[in-house]
């Protein structure tokens, strides 16, 4: 038996599936493609997460595009993080090319151009259906972890949530949370202390600074209403294709705190919302996180632990997470160990550090008698990758150097006009892009503070009036006393009174009286 025939049988046996699967491409022996030695991903194991890695320009985005297209065709909805801004072309068919036809002839199946249903989403000022979440939906624990708060500060956040719950003050956006922080430090300090305990102003100041940091990165646009319902990510179109939600994030690379905040909230919301799916034939939703290092490099230890927990648990809800990054080392080891599908494009060895990273990357893949993984990692061409997946029994398949199929949709962005048409035809756009600002903690606390201020002003005015009355009363009493003394002095100075009260007059009067009595 020839080596090529042996390799052909080895690949087809290793990637054999009974259920439905996605065909990624054909395996390669050396630099030669073995036609019809098809590398497949069973739909049943797609919720076991995955990794797409490789140096810039090696084809990671096109691999992501291929996976999204095939998932959509199988009726599986997809959420894509479009940080580079080059995935909107999914909504238009590929114009085709001779090189694409040549590639598919080598793989062993024809190329078909297609377009796919997409929904354009945004968490910033870009055009698209707006994704928002309220502060209340984060809850005190998740919000504290995102803000990287101390235990004491986290306790204050818990008190704030409890106070707002007890008093029916909705926490919807950042201005609500900032207002409550200011209130518990100033006007409401005594009320809070009596009911919930003492709160340090230095701690609330530290929390406020963390909130302002997120606000400056665009959090004021993300936090608020109308809150996005994650079940709207799991829609299909009239033809049964899974809708591909493309989240535009081209302006988010310099805002890692906002991006990691959004990602963690989204994953937590998905986990809380979706029911346990069990051992299903296909996933409920696949999420691709491009430039995954943005999630992890700014994450605290507490945040990483939260992400790791969600990655472990969320697959039971039928959700698959796929991280796209330049090097596997960008993903924490504990999370990397949870990833079933690995697509490794070429890595570049320009420095000693690069060579060390390549050696470590090669250790993430099973040994193969057909490849020296470490050497081949630097020799892979554009659109080629090492692939390892989990078969239907959850066992890793043989490592396969794979010539990947080409995207069926356009490998370029939509024009401005095309993009506006897609957004304009969106049902979700009109559902979520209405600006809502109902009365919440900010307005209700302002009203409460106004009442407090009015009551204080009335008390001050009452006290002032009372003091003025007491002053006037004292002045009147003093004036009456003064008048009385004046009258006595006036009487004493009267000439007649003087005569009548003089000693001479009195002796004369007594003399006359004595004579009369005799």
VOZAVEX-57383 format. One line per field, with one value per residue (C-alpha): residue in three letters; x negated, y negated, z. Coordinates in steps of 0.2 Angstrom, whole numbers, plus 5000, padded with zeros to 4 digits. Example, Ala and Ser with C-alpha at 12.3 -4.5 7.8 and 13.67 -1.06 7.14 Angstrom:
2
aa: c(ALA	SER)
X: c(4938	4932)
Y: c(5022	5005)
Z: c(5039	5036)
***
This chain:
518
aa: c(UNK	UNK	UNK	UNK	UNK	UNK	UNK	UNK	UNK	UNK	UNK	UNK	UNK	UNK	UNK	UNK	UNK	UNK	UNK	UNK	UNK	UNK	UNK	UNK	UNK	UNK	UNK	UNK	UNK	UNK	UNK	UNK	UNK	UNK	UNK	UNK	UNK	UNK	UNK	UNK	UNK	UNK	UNK	UNK	UNK	UNK	UNK	UNK	UNK	UNK	UNK	UNK	UNK	UNK	UNK	UNK	UNK	UNK	UNK	UNK	UNK	UNK	UNK	UNK	UNK	UNK	UNK	UNK	UNK	UNK	UNK	UNK	UNK	UNK	UNK	UNK	UNK	UNK	UNK	UNK	UNK	UNK	UNK	UNK	UNK	UNK	UNK	UNK	UNK	UNK	UNK	UNK	UNK	UNK	UNK	UNK	UNK	UNK	UNK	UNK	UNK	UNK	UNK	UNK	UNK	UNK	UNK	UNK	UNK	UNK	UNK	UNK	UNK	UNK	UNK	UNK	UNK	UNK	UNK	UNK	UNK	UNK	UNK	UNK	UNK	UNK	UNK	UNK	UNK	UNK	UNK	UNK	UNK	UNK	UNK	UNK	UNK	UNK	UNK	UNK	UNK	UNK	UNK	UNK	UNK	UNK	UNK	UNK	UNK	UNK	UNK	UNK	UNK	UNK	UNK	UNK	UNK	UNK	UNK	UNK	UNK	UNK	UNK	UNK	UNK	UNK	UNK	UNK	UNK	UNK	UNK	UNK	UNK	UNK	UNK	UNK	UNK	UNK	UNK	UNK	UNK	UNK	UNK	UNK	UNK	UNK	UNK	UNK	UNK	UNK	UNK	UNK	UNK	UNK	UNK	UNK	UNK	UNK	UNK	UNK	UNK	UNK	UNK	UNK	UNK	UNK	UNK	UNK	UNK	UNK	UNK	UNK	UNK	UNK	UNK	UNK	UNK	UNK	UNK	UNK	UNK	UNK	UNK	UNK	UNK	UNK	UNK	UNK	UNK	UNK	UNK	UNK	UNK	UNK	UNK	UNK	UNK	UNK	UNK	UNK	UNK	UNK	UNK	UNK	UNK	UNK	UNK	UNK	UNK	UNK	UNK	UNK	UNK	UNK	UNK	UNK	UNK	UNK	UNK	UNK	UNK	UNK	UNK	UNK	UNK	UNK	UNK	UNK	UNK	UNK	UNK	UNK	UNK	UNK	UNK	UNK	UNK	UNK	UNK	UNK	UNK	UNK	UNK	UNK	UNK	UNK	UNK	UNK	UNK	UNK	UNK	UNK	UNK	UNK	UNK	UNK	UNK	UNK	UNK	UNK	UNK	UNK	UNK	UNK	UNK	UNK	UNK	UNK	UNK	UNK	UNK	UNK	UNK	UNK	UNK	UNK	UNK	UNK	UNK	UNK	UNK	UNK	UNK	UNK	UNK	UNK	UNK	UNK	UNK	UNK	UNK	UNK	UNK	UNK	UNK	UNK	UNK	UNK	UNK	UNK	UNK	UNK	UNK	UNK	UNK	UNK	UNK	UNK	UNK	UNK	UNK	UNK	UNK	UNK	UNK	UNK	UNK	UNK	UNK	UNK	UNK	UNK	UNK	UNK	UNK	UNK	UNK	UNK	UNK	UNK	UNK	UNK	UNK	UNK	UNK	UNK	UNK	UNK	UNK	UNK	UNK	UNK	UNK	UNK	UNK	UNK	UNK	UNK	UNK	UNK	UNK	UNK	UNK	UNK	UNK	UNK	UNK	UNK	UNK	UNK	UNK	UNK	UNK	UNK	UNK	UNK	UNK	UNK	UNK	UNK	UNK	UNK	UNK	UNK	UNK	UNK	UNK	UNK	UNK	UNK	UNK	UNK	UNK	UNK	UNK	UNK	UNK	UNK	UNK	UNK	UNK	UNK	UNK	UNK	UNK	UNK	UNK	UNK	UNK	UNK	UNK	UNK	UNK	UNK	UNK	UNK	UNK	UNK	UNK	UNK	UNK	UNK	UNK	UNK	UNK	UNK	UNK	UNK	UNK	UNK	UNK	UNK	UNK	UNK	UNK	UNK	UNK	UNK	UNK	UNK	UNK	UNK	UNK	UNK	UNK	UNK	UNK	UNK	UNK	UNK	UNK	UNK	UNK	UNK	UNK	UNK	UNK	UNK	UNK	UNK	UNK	UNK	UNK	UNK	UNK	UNK	UNK	UNK	UNK	UNK	UNK	UNK	UNK	UNK	UNK	UNK	UNK	UNK	UNK	UNK	UNK	UNK	UNK	UNK	UNK	UNK	UNK	UNK)
X: c(5000	4993	4990	5003	5017	5012	5013	5030	5037	5030	5038	5055	5056	5050	5063	5077	5094	5112	5121	5120	5104	5095	5082	5067	5056	5044	5029	5011	4997	4981	4986	4998	5016	5024	5040	5056	5047	5060	5057	5074	5081	5096	5110	5112	5096	5096	5102	5085	5077	5062	5047	5042	5024	5010	4999	5006	5011	5011	5030	5038	5052	5056	5057	5069	5079	5080	5085	5099	5106	5107	5114	5128	5131	5134	5147	5135	5135	5118	5112	5095	5085	5079	5064	5055	5071	5070	5084	5099	5096	5105	5121	5115	5110	5092	5088	5077	5060	5049	5038	5053	5059	5041	5041	5057	5052	5038	5049	5062	5078	5084	5086	5103	5105	5118	5124	5130	5142	5133	5138	5127	5124	5115	5110	5103	5108	5106	5122	5131	5143	5138	5133	5136	5137	5143	5132	5145	5143	5124	5128	5116	5104	5101	5100	5087	5077	5077	5072	5058	5064	5058	5068	5073	5078	5088	5097	5102	5108	5119	5126	5130	5139	5149	5153	5160	5170	5177	5182	5187	5174	5170	5151	5151	5136	5120	5127	5139	5125	5114	5129	5132	5113	5114	5130	5124	5109	5118	5136	5141	5126	5136	5150	5138	5128	5144	5151	5136	5120	5106	5099	5082	5081	5064	5071	5085	5072	5062	5077	5082	5065	5067	5084	5078	5064	5077	5088	5073	5071	5090	5099	5112	5118	5117	5126	5144	5161	5168	5158	5154	5162	5149	5162	5163	5145	5153	5164	5166	5172	5187	5175	5170	5152	5145	5144	5126	5125	5110	5105	5095	5080	5068	5067	5065	5047	5041	5055	5051	5060	5077	5074	5070	5085	5097	5090	5092	5109	5115	5108	5116	5132	5132	5128	5142	5155	5152	5159	5148	5148	5140	5132	5140	5136	5130	5127	5139	5127	5109	5099	5083	5072	5059	5043	5047	5031	5041	5053	5038	5024	5034	5043	5040	5038	5056	5062	5051	5059	5076	5072	5065	5080	5092	5082	5083	5102	5109	5107	5120	5132	5128	5116	5099	5085	5072	5057	5047	5030	5012	5004	5012	5002	5014	5027	5025	5020	5035	5046	5035	5037	5056	5055	5060	5057	5040	5036	5018	5012	4994	4983	4968	4950	4941	4934	4929	4945	4955	4946	4950	4968	4969	4962	4975	4989	4984	4986	5005	5007	5007	4991	4992	4980	4984	4978	4965	4977	4965	4956	4972	4980	4968	4971	4990	4996	5010	5027	5018	5019	5016	5033	5038	5056	5066	5075	5093	5086	5077	5060	5047	5045	5028	5018	5021	5012	5027	5030	5045	5060	5063	5078	5094	5097	5088	5070	5072	5083	5100	5101	5109	5125	5126	5123	5137	5149	5144	5147	5163	5171	5167	5182	5171	5164	5181	5184	5168	5163	5176	5168	5176	5173	5187	5186	5173	5161	5154	5171	5179	5164	5164	5182	5179	5164	5175	5188	5174	5167	5185	5188	5171	5175	5192	5184	5171	5184	5194	5180	5175	5193	5193	5177	5184	5200	5190	5179	5195	5203	5187	5187	5205	5203	5188	5198	5212	5201	5193	5209	5215	5199	5201	5219	5213	5200	5212	5225	5211	5206	5224	5225	5241	5235	5219	5229	5241	5227	5215	5211	5218	5235	5236	5232	5245	5258	5255	5256	5273	5279	5275	5284	5300	5299	5299)
Y: c(5000	4983	4970	4958	4972	4977	4958	4957	4971	4965	4948	4954	4967	4954	4941	4953	4947	4955	4939	4922	4913	4898	4901	4890	4895	4909	4916	4914	4926	4915	4901	4911	4911	4928	4926	4932	4935	4924	4916	4914	4907	4916	4904	4914	4909	4890	4885	4891	4874	4871	4861	4853	4846	4840	4826	4810	4814	4833	4834	4835	4823	4833	4849	4840	4835	4853	4860	4846	4850	4869	4867	4855	4868	4881	4870	4865	4846	4838	4822	4815	4802	4792	4781	4779	4774	4787	4799	4790	4798	4813	4805	4805	4820	4822	4816	4831	4833	4845	4849	4853	4866	4873	4875	4884	4895	4901	4903	4914	4904	4890	4872	4863	4845	4840	4826	4828	4819	4807	4795	4780	4776	4763	4758	4741	4726	4737	4740	4756	4764	4758	4770	4764	4771	4763	4761	4772	4786	4787	4789	4784	4799	4798	4779	4779	4792	4782	4766	4776	4770	4775	4785	4769	4760	4776	4775	4757	4762	4775	4762	4751	4764	4769	4751	4748	4765	4760	4743	4748	4737	4745	4746	4745	4734	4727	4711	4721	4729	4714	4705	4718	4718	4699	4700	4713	4703	4686	4683	4701	4705	4705	4715	4728	4729	4732	4745	4754	4749	4736	4733	4725	4710	4715	4732	4724	4713	4727	4736	4720	4719	4737	4733	4717	4727	4738	4723	4715	4730	4729	4738	4724	4731	4749	4748	4744	4748	4756	4771	4784	4801	4814	4826	4814	4822	4839	4834	4843	4835	4841	4854	4862	4854	4848	4829	4823	4809	4798	4787	4772	4768	4759	4744	4755	4761	4746	4749	4767	4763	4760	4776	4788	4780	4783	4801	4807	4799	4808	4825	4823	4818	4833	4845	4839	4838	4854	4871	4886	4895	4912	4922	4913	4916	4899	4883	4869	4855	4853	4837	4832	4820	4812	4804	4814	4807	4791	4801	4809	4796	4784	4797	4798	4815	4814	4810	4825	4837	4831	4833	4850	4856	4850	4859	4875	4874	4865	4880	4889	4876	4880	4865	4866	4853	4851	4840	4832	4825	4825	4837	4850	4843	4828	4839	4845	4863	4868	4861	4868	4885	4884	4881	4896	4889	4882	4874	4868	4857	4853	4845	4835	4838	4821	4822	4834	4829	4834	4851	4854	4850	4861	4876	4873	4871	4888	4896	4892	4905	4924	4932	4938	4950	4939	4922	4914	4902	4889	4888	4888	4874	4862	4869	4868	4858	4845	4855	4870	4875	4890	4896	4907	4909	4920	4935	4940	4950	4935	4942	4931	4935	4937	4921	4916	4903	4896	4886	4876	4873	4855	4844	4845	4827	4811	4810	4791	4779	4773	4755	4741	4743	4762	4760	4747	4759	4773	4763	4754	4771	4777	4781	4780	4762	4755	4765	4760	4743	4733	4721	4725	4715	4719	4713	4723	4721	4705	4696	4704	4699	4682	4680	4687	4675	4661	4666	4667	4650	4642	4650	4644	4626	4626	4632	4618	4605	4611	4610	4593	4587	4594	4585	4569	4570	4573	4558	4547	4554	4549	4532	4529	4535	4523	4509	4512	4512	4496	4488	4492	4485	4469	4467	4469	4456	4444	4445	4441	4426	4419	4402	4406	4424	4415	4403	4417	4429	4415	4417	4399	4403	4420	4412	4398	4411	4421	4405	4400	4418	4418	4402	4409	4424	4414)
Z: c(5000	4995	5009	5001	5001	5019	5024	5015	5024	5041	5039	5033	5047	5060	5054	5050	5057	5058	5061	5052	5051	5044	5030	5033	5019	5014	5023	5016	5016	5015	5004	4993	4996	4996	4987	4996	5012	5020	5038	5046	5062	5070	5074	5090	5097	5092	5109	5116	5111	5100	5095	5079	5080	5068	5064	5055	5037	5038	5035	5053	5048	5032	5043	5055	5040	5033	5050	5052	5034	5037	5054	5046	5033	5046	5055	5069	5074	5076	5085	5077	5086	5070	5077	5061	5052	5037	5041	5034	5017	5023	5017	4999	4988	4983	4966	4963	4957	4947	4962	4972	4959	4959	4978	4978	4964	4975	4990	4981	4980	4969	4975	4977	4980	4992	5004	5022	5033	5045	5058	5062	5080	5089	5107	5102	5091	5075	5065	5069	5081	5099	5112	5130	5147	5163	5179	5188	5176	5181	5199	5213	5211	5193	5193	5207	5198	5182	5192	5201	5218	5235	5247	5257	5241	5235	5251	5247	5230	5238	5250	5235	5226	5242	5246	5228	5229	5245	5239	5222	5213	5197	5193	5174	5168	5174	5179	5191	5199	5201	5209	5222	5226	5229	5239	5251	5254	5256	5258	5262	5274	5290	5283	5275	5291	5302	5291	5283	5292	5290	5272	5270	5258	5253	5247	5237	5229	5223	5216	5207	5199	5192	5186	5177	5169	5160	5156	5147	5136	5130	5145	5145	5128	5133	5150	5149	5141	5131	5137	5123	5125	5121	5114	5099	5095	5091	5077	5060	5043	5033	5024	5041	5040	5056	5057	5059	5071	5067	5081	5074	5086	5075	5087	5103	5102	5112	5125	5132	5148	5139	5128	5142	5152	5138	5134	5152	5154	5138	5143	5160	5153	5140	5154	5165	5151	5141	5148	5150	5133	5137	5123	5108	5090	5087	5097	5101	5097	5092	5098	5090	5100	5088	5095	5111	5120	5122	5134	5144	5145	5155	5166	5184	5193	5199	5181	5174	5186	5182	5163	5166	5176	5162	5149	5158	5162	5147	5135	5144	5138	5120	5118	5109	5112	5099	5103	5088	5092	5085	5097	5109	5123	5122	5130	5148	5150	5161	5147	5133	5140	5138	5119	5108	5091	5087	5070	5070	5056	5053	5066	5062	5070	5069	5086	5100	5109	5093	5092	5110	5107	5092	5102	5116	5102	5095	5112	5111	5097	5097	5090	5072	5063	5047	5053	5063	5070	5077	5059	5049	5060	5051	5034	5032	5018	5018	5020	5027	5045	5057	5063	5078	5083	5094	5086	5091	5105	5112	5107	5098	5080	5071	5068	5050	5040	5030	5015	5020	5009	5003	5010	4999	5003	4999	5006	5008	5017	5011	5004	5014	5004	5006	5025	5027	5017	5029	5044	5037	5034	5052	5063	5079	5074	5077	5093	5102	5095	5103	5116	5133	5149	5161	5179	5188	5203	5196	5194	5209	5220	5213	5218	5235	5237	5232	5245	5258	5253	5253	5271	5277	5270	5278	5295	5293	5289	5303	5315	5308	5311	5328	5333	5325	5335	5351	5347	5344	5360	5370	5362	5365	5383	5385	5377	5389	5404	5398	5395	5413	5420	5409	5416	5434	5431	5422	5436	5449	5439	5438	5449	5457	5462	5468	5479	5485	5490	5497	5516	5520	5512	5521	5538	5534	5529	5545	5556	5549	5551	5569	5572	5564	5575	5591)
***
